[in-house]
Amino acid sequence: MYDPHADESPFNALPPVVVVLALIMGVNELVLQAGDRGMFGVPPRIIFFEDYAFRPAVWEFMITRGQFPLEHLMRFITFPFIHGSFTHAAFAIVIVLAIGKAVGEIFSSVAFLAVFFLSSVFGAVVYGTLVSVNAPLIGGYPGAYGLIGAFTFLLWVNLAAVGANSMRAFSLIGVLLGIQLVFGILFGAGLDWIADIAAFVAGFGLSFVLSPGGWSRVLEKLRRD
């Protein structure tokens, strides 16, 4: 029997804003991969790290001087699209696609992008404030963790609505942090997890405002409790 959905692209099931965001991340990594193989002379990854990654020293400079030039402010928006390797980018894209589908089906496109980018910015600010070494912050993980925060908010509210244990909503972030801890112990890890956790908190908090009926749904939950 002919299945009318058999020829549909799997991307049709994803909100367009999620697909576009993942494609930008993917295409940028492909360009960097080509550069790593000598197609552009000087590998662009080195240049991107220097000009577009978020660096604590740059943040400290801006705060100390009270000057916030656009060339440095844009690092808050550009660092999520720069990754250290193909694997680094691939995992970030997978999380954006998987969690982004659930969030993007509920949030508007503008709200979805606001969660991703504002969470990235908040994660970078916390990272730059707490980290003393000048290790650059790169990659889509903070933004992805912001989406996980929004997803957790949706689960939290929905579980409470049916009278279930709403704390179960936080099991995903618990598992992810546990995996990060294991990898950090086995293979060594930087301090990027600080930005990830901060971004998760930001994504969860932003959802009170950005999700459809966010604050009113929470008030309704509290009244029922």
Number of C-alpha atoms within 10 A of each C-alpha: 3 5 6 7 8 8 7 9 9 9 11 9 11 17 20 15 17 23 19 11 17 23 13 13 22 19 12 16 23 14 15 24 17 15 17 17 11 12 13 12 9 12 17 18 21 13 11 17 18 12 16 24 25 31 25 23 17 17 22 14 12 15 12 9 8 9 11 14 9 8 9 19 16 15 21 23 18 20 25 26 23 24 25 14 14 13 11 16 23 17 15 23 25 13 19 27 21 15 21 28 21 18 27 23 15 16 20 16 16 11 19 24 18 18 32 28 24 20 31 31 25 23 30 30 18 17 27 24 14 13 16 11 11 13 17 22 28 25 26 29 30 34 31 31 32 37 34 29 31 32 25 26 25 20 17 21 19 17 17 19 17 10 12 12 11 17 12 13 20 16 11 14 16 12 11 12 15 12 12 14 15 13 12 14 10 9 8 9 13 10 15 19 18 17 28 26 22 24 34 29 19 26 33 25 17 21 25 18 13 20 20 14 12 16 14 12 16 18 12 13 18 10 8 10 9
